[in-house]
Amino acid sequence: MKRRFLFLLVLALGMAAAECVCAQARTQSRAKAQEFNEAYAATEFAVRFGPKLYYGAVRPVWTDAESFVFQTNEPFGEGWYKVSGTVKEPVARDVYDEAVKARRSRYYDPSDESQYAHKREVKEPSPDSLLVAFIRDNNVWVGDREGANAFPLTYDGTDGDAYSEIRWSPDSRKIAALRKQVLKERQIILRESRPADQIQPAYRYLDYAKPGDVLPQAVPVLLDVAAKKTIPLSRPVPMDQYFLELGQWSPDSGWFTFEYNQRGHQCYQLCAVDAVDGKVRVLADERSDTFIYYYDLWRYMMPDGKHILWISERDDWRHLYSIDTETGRMTQLTKGSWNVREIHRVTDAYILLNVNGLHAAEGEDPYNKHVVLLDLKTLKIKDLTPENANHQVSFGPAFDRFVDSYSRPDLPVTAVLRSATDGKVLMDIQKEDISDVLKEGFTVPEVFCAKGRDGKTDIWGTIYRPFHFDPSKTYPVVEYIYAGPHDSHVDKDFMPYVPRFTRLEELGFIVVCIDGMGTDNRSKEFQDVAWRNLKDAGFPDRILWMKAATAKYPYMDLSKVGIYGYSAGGQNTLSALLFHPEFYKVGVALCGCHDNRMDKIWWNEQWMGWPIGPWYSESSNVDNAYRLEGDLFIINGEIDDNVDPASSLQVVSELVRSNKHFEQLYLPGHTHNLGGEYVTRRVFEFFYRKIKDCRQDP
């Protein structure tokens, strides 16, 4: 009895001690939560200093060839102005609002000038307005302009292989058509747990092809309307297409084009079909041992049809070429270690281009965009925007002038009106005033450059420091990442407030953004690092960049580096923890495409190739989840219609299987957009708890 009493006494004392420990832990947890709440509330000012930035970038609304209106922030509130010629005067807000209602598209594509450049509807009047072509019973039919007296031009269209596009020749005698297989696309099911209009869950079925899926194949067809016959093409069309699309007719009706994108993206051809005999010629043949990034391609047929302008990366940089449509000869129009980014205007005498990297040899950030004028006679280029900055421009309707708002992350905006002929500044519009935020302790971001993994390639990024920065203290470092190969992603404009991370800075962190190898807008070789290797994400370059920054600025503490990102950045974040655990210790992965076999076909096969090979698994965060060592917070929405939500849940499944500790937030009713206040707060709280609470400032 005595032994039993002693046993119960010891047990009771142990339970009391355990409860005491638990109570103490709960108290500490509540104290830490309260500490974060207070710290986070103290960052609210960082959201509200925007009104104290005056006379920033000018976003003109053009009202005629020489006039525009714009809105700007001034010390006493919003202001509205009109510029006529080179005279600037204030106007009432309703003048600005009326101009916005009537504005033209901000973006201009020179191919819009060609009446033959667009895809035709499946019911299409002939250019001479005498006939109409349309699709009936999967075949091409032609009738009079009222649609009567119709007759079939084709008979081989079926439910599974149907005609889908029609394009008349300018002389109304021939038709270019496309016959394409009809396939049922894969669907994913999205389940919304708590829809607004009912108690029970709702389901959505989304067409969503994934890497490796079967794709429809297409065939271009040439039809002679008067003869009521098909003119066979001189050679068969490859049946290994990612896509095959009709292009446009030549102005003289002598031929039409189609474009063939080979599955796997290692061959892309621009082809011409002769309207008389169906002979097929290859005008442009792009090939790569890695991939052709077809979204960067561009074509424009000159009005006389004798030349097609074409963009290619065949010399390792994205440049403009001219194709002689009679001989097929290709002439390079621009050349150098820089890229053509956008075409603003094409004439017989000159072309207005947006380029980046033009002044990289002189030490300028190679991602800065400049506007240049290309003389088509001499092939000389003139930089119309010579300042060392990123130039955001808007051309007037006549393309003889443009508004240039130029800045850098470390340089406030200057807005000027320039001549599109020689770049001369016609007038100074305004210059950004940041004096008030500087008085409040704002720290201007720093553009930083260091060598990459090869010891010679410059890697560029930006360092963001908090208000009232004190170099005598140390600051933990968090990288905000998006390493999708389709573009470069570090902002190059002056942006004092960045919604994704400014409040994180004010919690006592330094935030960095970097464009490593494997991203776009440098050389093709630079981008090719991503081929079959999305797990790389430029991490060897990013790590060296941060180490170089810390060597210069010892207050940057790399002992527990954090990282986070959305979408591809979510995939990158988890890849950092899995494949570089010696450097990255804490990560928040939001709506990530964690296995490229699970994500949309068009984005993933572009970089990872086809057919699916072992490299897909090698880059998979699902298959490599067992490697996790650091602190992970994984977040996604249940009705994400961009990245299959199952991608994140498959990671969770493997983490559980591997007995890994992690945190998860699965958001009912949320799509791919996870930028709201609740999610942002949870992300920052995780970093505060896992990094800030675990260190002691000296």
Salt bridges, closest charged atoms under 4 A:
GLU19 OE2 - ARG26 NH2 2.78
GLU44 OE2 - ARG48 NH2 2.67
GLU44 OE1 - ARG503 NH2 3.32
GLU66 OE2 - ARG401 NH2 3.80
ASP97 OD2 - ARG93 NE 3.56
GLU98 OE2 - LYS101 NZ 3.46
GLU113 OE2 - ARG345 NH1 3.04
GLU146 OE2 - ARG145 NE 3.92
ASP156 OD2 - ARG179 NH1 2.94
ASP161 OD2 - ARG179 NE 3.18
GLU165 OE1 - ARG167 NH2 3.20
ASP213 OD1 - ARG186 NH2 2.70
GLU245 OE2 - LYS119 NZ 3.81
GLU259 OE2 - ARG299 NE 2.72
ASP285 OD2 - ARG287 NE 3.10
GLU286 OE2 - ARG314 NH2 2.74
ASP296 OD2 - ARG318 NH2 2.94
GLU313 OE2 - ARG318 NE 3.77
ASP315 OD2 - LYS335 NZ 3.95
GLU362 OE1 - HIS359 ND1 3.13
GLU364 OE2 - HIS370 NE2 2.73
ASP365 OD2 - LYS492 NZ 2.84
ASP383 OD2 - HIS359 NE2 2.63
ASP383 OD2 - HIS370 ND1 3.20
GLU387 OE1 - ARG418 NH2 2.44
ASP400 OD1 - ARG401 NE 3.52
ASP404 OD2 - HIS391 ND1 2.83
ASP404 OD2 - ARG418 NE 2.89
ASP410 OD1 - ARG408 NE 2.80
ASP436 OD1 - LYS439 NZ 3.95
GLU440 OE2 - LYS52 NZ 2.19
GLU446 OE1 - ARG465 NH2 2.77
ASP458 OD1 - LYS451 NZ 2.62
GLU479 OE2 - ARG542 NH1 2.65
ASP520 OD1 - ARG318 NH2 2.82
ASP528 OD1 - LYS524 NZ 2.49
ASP536 OD1 - ARG453 NH2 2.89
ASP541 OD2 - ARG453 NH2 2.77
ASP557 OD2 - ARG695 NH2 3.26
GLU582 OE2 - HIS580 ND1 3.81
ASP595 OD2 - ARG597 NH2 2.71
ASP599 OD2 - LYS600 NZ 3.04
GLU605 OE2 - ARG263 NH2 2.71
ASP623 OD2 - ARG597 NH2 2.82
ASP631 OD2 - LYS560 NZ 3.84
ASP631 OD1 - LYS690 NZ 3.98
ASP640 OD2 - HIS672 ND1 2.74
ASP641 OD2 - ARG204 NH1 3.47
ASP644 OD2 - LYS210 NZ 2.71
GLU654 OE2 - ARG657 NE 3.16
GLU663 OE2 - ARG689 NH1 2.82
GLU677 OE1 - ARG503 NH1 3.94
GLU685 OE2 - ARG689 NE 2.77
ASP697 OD1 - ARG695 NH1 2.46
